[in-house]
Amino acid sequence: MSQTLLSILAFVPLVLAGVLLIGFRWPAKYAMPLVFVLTALIGLLAWDMTFNRVLASTLQGLILTAAILWIIFGAILLLNTLKHSGGIAAIRRGFSNISPDRRVQALIVAWLFGCFIEGASGFGTPAAVAAPLLVALGFPALAAVVLGMMVQSTPVSFGAVGTPILVGVGGGLDKTGIGEQLIALGSNWDVFFHLIFSRVAIIHALCGILMPLIMLSIMTRFFGRNKSWAEGLAMAPFAVFTGLCFVIPYAAAGVFLGPEFPSMIGALVGLAIVVPAAKAGFLLPKESWDFAPASEWPAEWMGKIEMKLDDVAGKTPISVPMAWAPYLLLAVFLVISRVFPEVKAALMSLSFGWKDILGETGVSGTLEPLYLPGGILCMVVIVTFFLHRMRAGELVAAVSESSKTLLGAGFVLIFTIPMVRILINSGVNGSDLVSMPVAMAQLVANSVGSVYPFFAPAVGALGAFIAGSNTVSNLMLSQFQFNTAGLLGLSGALMVALQSVGAAAGNMIAIHNVVAASATVGLLGREGVTLRKTMLPTLYYLILAGSIGLIGFYVMGIGDPLTVAAG
């Protein structure tokens, strides 16, 4: 079989997933088992993977599934704990004091708070935390998931304290080989790496300015009673102001401080400016905006998790700062656990793993329950129990409700993530073929020639769509992007930056991220509906980033030490 046909065949599982989920609106619980079986068959028959490697990849996927379910459980448990403690009722009260306008609430909770959680934790945590919090504030469940997924864009490259850059790009490139070339030219790896992540920050900042406005426009168009784009666009001055308050400190941190803190610093500065501005009515339209009454919402908007104010009837009201304290603690705990090596090592000391599963080299899985965001979330729940003076029965009820919500997500993810691992691990095979994701990327590169930079972010997004992870996309495709830049005589640093930006945007349409976010609000089975909405901001991001890449290469002539030497 020719390389082109094999590359097309590698696309088939993704096309099937898209057709079933988006075209036919199948629930993921029906679509993903079929996609998993097809992927395994292509791996065995076309890629000549051994049955042992396919099985080992499936087991590796199940270990990763357990890790993601643990994060989902922690996020739902914290929300349910706050429901029973009275914290959610207080948070609602607090927002009515900032602004009753749902558009303002979306910007603060989904965008700015979500960006901070992404910066501290990554791994899909912002959608898992922000979506149920929005539901608790009175947003439709489907709207909450769509907004939560759209946060998976600008902050993602610097999520989890810079993991997609430090681990993804740093581990995905041939650091030794490139470093030797740079030293021979009088430069070094650190200079080259800084070029990559500073360009990532600048491209994201340019794309991210309009993301808050796009979020609001999609919310008012698809979830407003008037189905109006204009009601979202009416917030343009305040939404662009919010975007700038985030991206300016974000870009500055990315250029001058490094890849660990841009998303957190951008979000903190943004919150410090935007919340007082909203209270003062700065740049806000005169008319406030709200959803139609819940009784008028279509059934497909509704999740199985409801937040009723009478859940806490008879309890002493909690103050707004005390209600927010668990989320503040969550942010602090996440940062401490990721930044301080001693704390990180202590949390990671409890680890369950399987190295070289079934003897397959490089196919390993670990589960670190304390270090994963799920563990941090559960620690916060324990502190909240005492902080909010809860009764044991209330915590038991919260655990029970959270466990029930988890079951549906578990079924979908036990097919989705093993499918992903088969694709990624397909590079070891009897036919000496590259892995399926790299084969797909090669097909794109070979098809478009010198305009490839426009499509480089889409290749990164493809990797993230497959893997549900910016980090994994970067690990798989950074070297491919670097090599393609070399063949075209272009800057490898800028091409890898476009890879990372595209991989961040691809998280908005990553199937298992949608499943995880949907699970936190009891909305499983509507994944295709969510993907139809998140496709729009994803296309915006990829088109703009690709255009910036073309301008950078062919108009501004941006290079790096290697291209200067080659030129």
JOTADA-V145116 format. One record per pair of residues at least 12 apart in sequence whose ideal C-beta (glycine too) atoms are under 6 Angstrom apart, sorted by the first residue. I is the first residue (numbers start at 1). J is the second residue. Records with the same first field share a line. If there is no record, write none. Layout:
I->J  J
This chain:
6->439
7->439  440  443
9->46
10->436  439  440
11->440
13->35  38  39
16->35
17->35
21->527  528  531
22->528  531  532
25->528
27->525
28->412  515  527
29->411  412
32->412  415  416
33->415
35->419
36->415  419
39->419  422
40->54  422
43->422  426
47->426  429  433
48->429  430  431
49->426  429
52->358
53->360
54->422
56->357  358  360  363
57->363  421  422  425
58->418
59->357
60->357  363  365  421
61->417  418  421
63->365  367
64->417
65->413  414  417
66->367
67->367  372
68->516
69->410
70->372  374
71->373  374
72->128  409  516  519  520
73->374  402  406
74->374  377  378
75->128  129  377  520
76->402  405  520
77->381  402
78->377  381
79->132
80->398  401  402
81->381  384  398
83->307  311
84->394  397  398
85->388  390
86->312  315  318
87->318  323
88->136  307
89->309  312
90->318  320  323
91->323
92->137
94->320
98->278  279
99->278
100->288
101->288  289
102->289  290
103->216  235  289
104->278
106->147
107->212  242
109->130  133  134
110->130  147  151
111->212
112->267  270  271
114->126  130  151
115->155  263  267
116->264  267
117->129
118->155  159  263
119->155  263  264
120->264  331  334  335
121->160  334  373
122->159  160  163
124->513  516
125->373
126->151
127->148  149  517
128->516  520
130->148
131->144  145  148  517  520  521
132->520  521
135->521
136->307
140->223  297  301
141->302  303  521  523
142->301
143->219  223
144->521
145->517  518  523  530
146->530  533
147->215
148->517
149->508  517  534
150->215  537
152->507  508
153->211  504  505  508  541
154->204  208  211
155->263
156->470  504  507
157->200  500  504
158->259  262  263
161->260  338
162->259  260
163->471
164->470  471  474
165->197  259
166->259
167->471
168->471  474  475
169->474  478
171->475
172->474  475  478  479
173->478  479
174->479
182->561
185->561  565
187->561
192->493
195->493  560
196->493  496  497
197->259
198->254  255
199->494  497
200->497  500  501
201->251  254  255  262
202->251
203->501  545  548
204->501
205->247  250  251
207->541  544  545
208->247
209->243  247
212->239  242  243
213->236  239
214->537
216->232  235  239
217->229  232  233
218->533
220->232
225->292
231->289
234->285
237->283
238->283  284
241->283
242->274
245->270  273  274
246->266  270
249->265  266  269
250->262  266
253->265
300->526
303->521  522  523
304->522
305->521  522
326->380  384
329->380
330->380
333->376
334->376
347->370  371
348->368  371
350->370
351->366  368
352->367
353->366
363->425
405->522
408->524
409->515  519
412->515
413->512
416->511  512
417->512
420->466  467
423->436  437  466
437->463  466  476
438->480
441->459  477  480
444->459
445->484
453->549  550  553
454->546  550
456->495  498  549
457->498  501  502  542  545  546
458->502  542
460->473  499  502  503
461->502  505  506  542
463->476  477  503
464->503  506  507  510
465->506  509  510
468->510  512  513
470->503  504
473->503
474->500  503
477->499
478->496  499
481->495  496  499
482->496
490->553
491->558  559  560  563
492->562
493->560
494->552  558
498->549
501->545
505->538  541  542
508->534  538
509->531  534  538
514->527  530
